[in-house]
């Protein structure tokens, strides 16, 4: 018994990818809770409202992450089709008036009475799980057109299309980008993928420019200062926050943007609050934590024992990293305004649970994969499939 415990402890090394990933996630969460209290202090009559609810969601997120860090991931494959059905059913239900809750013209939530659930946050995990299971079970079919390309693209189209109808253009684009990247990593032929990526990009651009609201955001982004009182107001206030904070910030709780100057300061634009109150050094720390988490995940992928777990971890890592990158790019004025949360930091329970589910999977595989590196390239994966 003692020797088995010692062997288990010896597997948890401080420089193990799972440990690094977990430390980064916990650090970002602690940091986020601290900043969230400041960012939401003036958002209503009860200054503790958002922080209380965030702690409630954090408790659920920790339980989900802990469960997924211990579960047998290979055993979960038998739930692939139920997960697909539940994910798609949830995305359909949220579009039905009376079931889906509409906020600011978007129908993205289901009200359970004691909490609201944003279905798309869990559906994007369902998409990654579905694709990983599909390619893991059909490796010999990957070079084919119908089974290796058309059917997986149909899965991606169903998820992204239903999310697009909410409408949630950002999450739909995220699902499409991550899904197509997984097709590339699985070894789908580039002669199929490249035209598909070009067509999807063109269709998305057309949808954006034919929508007056989204087109207005793009045009405002092209002249932020000229539209600072109208379409680019939120982004302009975020830029002012970074400028006010300088290198060291004005101090936690002393920022002016949290006093209703910056809309959604506690959710999508909380990175600007960090810049104002804690300064450039703090925003750099946040960026570095996400970068270290991503690099640790890439390092970890070398040890993947099979296609299913390789794609599951790669997809989960991409969902987390790309979302964080887009959020920070939007808030700093590098991309047009889009409502995507900053993982672990922004207020929002569904996203917090989804992110800790990802961390649970990453920690699980870090403990279960072999110690000797198995380098997986597209050529190696094709050899495995053959």
PAVO-296265 format. One record per residue (C-alpha): residue in one letter; z, y, x. Coordinates in steps of 0.001 Angstrom, whole numbers, padded with zeros to 6 digits, always signed. Layout:
! PAVO-296265
AZYX
...
***
This chain:
! PAVO-296265
X+000000+000000+000000
X+000987+002417+002765
X-002088+001576+004831
X-004330+002168+001810
X-002736+005573+001188
X-003119+006488+004841
X-006765+005447+004727
X-007322+007618+001636
X-005675+010613+003274
X-007730+010140+006429
X-010896+010571+004392
X-009840+014077+003324
X-010547+016070+006471
X-010244+019818+006546
X-013905+020244+007554
X-015175+017787+004975
X-017784+019489+002724
X-015752+018807-000416
X-012679+020501+001041
X-014691+023553+002103
X-016328+023775-001325
X-012982+023440-003105
X-011339+026105-000927
X-014217+028518-001600
X-014089+027892-005357
X-010305+028345-005552
X-010458+031497-003417
X-013145+033005-005655
X-011153+032104-008779
X-007917+033673-007507
X-009858+036723-006424
X-011565+036872-009818
X-008356+036701-011826
X-006906+039581-009811
X-009945+041805-010293
X-010397+040776-013937
X-006987+042128-014872
X-007948+045515-013452
X-011461+045490-014929
X-010269+044631-018450
X-007059+046689-018532
X-008667+049525-020518
X-011043+047469-022668
X-008790+047364-025739
X-005365+047964-027214
X-003958+044866-025498
X-004418+045073-021700
X-003491+041371-021348
X-005951+040031-023940
X-008762+038988-021584
X-006515+037774-018797
X-004585+035541-021228
X-007763+033971-022549
X-009136+033545-019031
X-006003+031645-018021
X-006394+029422-021086
X-009982+028638-020111
X-008942+028175-016493
X-006521+025434-017562
X-009343+023641-019394
X-011681+024156-016437
X-009190+022637-013994
X-008749+019577-016210
X-012526+019093-016504
X-013008+019547-012767
X-010165+017130-011958
X-011590+014492-014316
X-015084+014743-012826
X-013690+014563-009297
X-012281+011091-010065
X-014775+009531-012487
X-017346+006944-011363
X-020580+008950-011379
X-022749+005840-011470
X-020887+004771-014589
X-021809+008047-016270
X-025497+007134-016204
X-025126+005141-019403
X-024357+008431-021180
X-027662+010027-020129
X-029356+009770-023522
X-026245+010788-025530
X-025826+013784-023184
X-029456+014746-023764
X-029068+014433-027544
X-025795+016395-027673
X-027164+019166-025436
X-030306+019629-027510
X-028371+019385-030786
X-025997+022105-029612
X-028920+024369-028660
X-030455+023844-032110
X-027179+024417-033974
X-026513+027703-032218
X-029780+029067-033660
X-028747+028337-037262
X-027225+031348-039102
X-023684+030611-040182
X-023127+028234-037267
X-024279+030254-034297
X-022444+033538-033732
X-024668+036578-033186
X-023510+039229-030710
X-025700+042183-029676
X-028769+040578-031215
X-028351+037228-029424
X-027182+033985-030999
X-025578+032048-028137
X-022118+030992-029285
X-020504+028531-031693
X-017160+029669-033103
X-014567+026872-033115
X-011887+029113-034614
X-009565+029286-031630
X-012398+029879-029150
X-016110+030560-028846
X-018291+028193-026856
X-021518+029323-025186
X-023631+026221-025615
X-026243+027052-022966
X-023600+026936-020210
X-023084+023227-020852
X-026703+022509-021790
X-027916+023500-018323
X-025538+020876-016882
X-026998+018420-019369
X-030503+019222-018103
X-029568+018514-014477
X-027791+015289-015485
X-030792+014157-017564
X-033308+014783-014780
X-031092+013096-012165
X-030675+010011-014356
X-034359+009896-015236
X-035651+010084-011676
X-032919+007747-010451
X-034066+005091-012923
X-037833+005713-012586
X-038402+006254-008880
X-041611+004214-008762
X-043117+006381-011508
X-042634+009666-009620
X-046197+009823-008190
X-047734+009307-011655
X-048898+012198-013830
X-047373+011285-017187
X-044112+009561-016283
X-043470+011454-013063
X-044538+014936-014126
X-045310+015493-017817
X-042222+013832-019295
X-039710+015573-016959
X-041480+018890-017632
X-041091+018206-021362
X-037314+017877-020855
X-037245+021178-018963
X-039406+022850-021607
X-037139+021696-024447
X-033983+023039-022807
X-035485+026280-021520
X-037431+026890-024741
X-034404+026556-027033
X-032316+028803-024775
X-035197+031296-024695
X-035093+031487-028519
X-031428+032617-028588
X-032691+034816-026861
X-031290+034318-023349
X-034120+034947-020936
X-031944+034767-017817
X-030448+031331-018483
X-033833+030030-019656
X-035408+031178-016387
X-032514+029648-014437
X-033002+026286-016165
X-036738+026396-015561
X-036376+027288-011886
X-033697+024678-011192
X-035554+022009-013169
X-038838+022547-011319
X-036992+022586-007993
X-035509+019183-008829
X-039022+017903-009523
X-040016+019108-006062
X-036983+017475-004438
X-037678+014218-006281
X-041121+014087-004686
X-043394+015048-007594
X-046862+015872-006302
X-047483+019500-005384
X-050930+019320-006988
X-049063+019019-010298
X-046157+021326-009521
X-047897+024394-008095
X-050157+025058-011137
X-047184+024400-013424
X-045017+026924-011585
X-047777+029530-011724
X-048338+028950-015440
X-044614+029079-016232
X-044191+032308-014261
X-047149+033919-016023
X-045907+032831-019464
X-042412+034155-018756
X-043792+037496-017517
X-045959+037773-020632
X-042955+037080-022878
X-040907+039735-021096
X-043557+042450-021323
X-044331+041754-024982
X-040655+042192-025865
X-039850+045931-026214
X-036220+045572-025122
X-036991+043534-021994
X-040007+045678-021149
X-037788+048745-021393
X-035335+047208-018922
X-038141+046566-016437
X-039499+050106-016768
X-036016+051601-016444
X-035384+049512-013352
X-038482+050966-011723
X-036950+054463-011980
X-033175+054027-012072
X-032279+057639-011370
X-034783+058988-013879
X-033393+056699-016613
X-029706+056944-015654
X-028803+058431-019019
X-030701+055851-021056
X-032130+052452-020127
X-030675+052321-016619
X-027260+053740-017513
X-025356+050526-016789
X-027086+049936-013472
X-026651+053585-012451
X-022911+053392-013110
X-022735+050219-011036
X-024474+051938-008122
X-022050+054870-008436
X-019172+052388-008301
X-020365+050936-005009
X-020842+054417-003589
X-017374+055525-004685
X-015707+052455-003212
X-017192+052878+000259
X-015949+050400+002831
X-012314+050014+001754
X-012348+050905-001955
X-010176+053219-004031
X-007515+050559-004596
X-007047+047786-007141
X-006533+049346-010575
X-007598+052827-009484
X-011298+052605-010299
X-012825+054786-013002
X-015598+052380-014051
X-013128+050110-015820
X-012310+053062-018157
X-015380+052335-020319
X-017803+054171-018013
X-019411+050871-017006
X-020308+048620-019986
X-019371+044940-019562
X-017309+045786-016480
X-015184+042639-016913
X-018120+040264-017441
X-021602+040607-015973
X-020866+043716-013858
X-017492+042796-012406
X-019040+042748-008924
X-019399+046548-009204
X-015672+046825-009983
X-014950+044852-006806
X-017153+047265-004866
X-015422+050333-006270
X-011803+049207-006091
X-011837+046974-002996
X-014878+048259-001138
X-017748+046894+000903
X-015569+044522+002918
X-014356+042751-000233
X-017867+042373-001658
X-018956+040948+001693
X-016129+038400+001533
X-017271+037340-001950
X-020860+036980-000734
X-019744+034967+002310
X-017637+032623+000168
X-020661+031818-001995
X-022805+031404+001122
X-020319+029026+002769
X-020051+027037-000470
X-023846+026715-000638
X-024221+025720+003023
X-021413+023172+002718
X-023243+021694-000276
X-026526+021507+001660
X-024721+019848+004562
X-023158+017439+002092
X-026544+016440+000609
X-027515+014653+003848
X-025140+011843+002922
X-026509+011109-000553
X-026715+007318-001080
X-029387+007335-003809
X-031847+009498-005715
X-029635+009920-008788
X-026630+011333-006955
X-028831+013369-004609
X-030513+015185-007513
X-027272+015510-009461
X-025551+017312-006582
X-028633+019351-005661
X-029070+020521-009250
X-025396+021369-009680
X-025370+023305-006417
X-028518+025219-007391
X-027107+026167-010799
X-024023+027682-009184
X-025692+029360-006211
X-028766+030794-007937
X-026662+032211-010765
X-024348+033931-008279
X-027311+035281-006312
X-029013+036671-009435
X-025805+038319-010672
X-025145+040086-007367
X-028810+041092-007056
X-028756+042613-010554
X-025513+044538-010052
X-026649+045969-006712
X-029984+047093-008170
X-032204+044499-006488
X-033276+042953-009814
X-033632+044282-013382
X-030543+044051-015580
X-029884+040547-016909
X-026747+039114-018413
X-025680+036291-016094
X-022014+035877-015171
X-020708+035872-011618
X-019316+032312-011214
X-015503+031987-010999
X-015038+035779-011221
X-016575+037138-014443
X-014691+036834-017716
X-016062+033971-019783
X-014566+030593-020536
X-017678+028476-021015
X-019139+029490-017676
X-015794+028931-015934
X-015552+025383-017309
X-019166+024671-016346
X-018607+025928-012790
X-015494+023789-012310
X-017421+020807-013687
X-019884+021417-010851
X-017054+021640-008319
X-015619+018387-009677
X-018948+016616-009092
X-019259+018043-005568
X-015712+017001-004633
X-016226+013559-006214
X-019321+012834-004155
X-017725+014234-001013
X-014990+011615-001314
X-017239+008726-002331
X-020302+009081-000106
X-020375+007341+003242
X-019362+009130+006430
X-022614+008495+008315
X-025293+011070+007438
X-028341+009875+005528
X-030924+012629+005882
X-033056+012911+002746
X-036412+014637+002999
X-039223+014489+000468
X-040878+011833+002650
X-037664+009790+002820
X-037217+009974-000957
X-040766+008760-001467
X-039996+005824+000842
X-036908+005029-001249
X-038974+005206-004445
X-041556+002824-002986
***
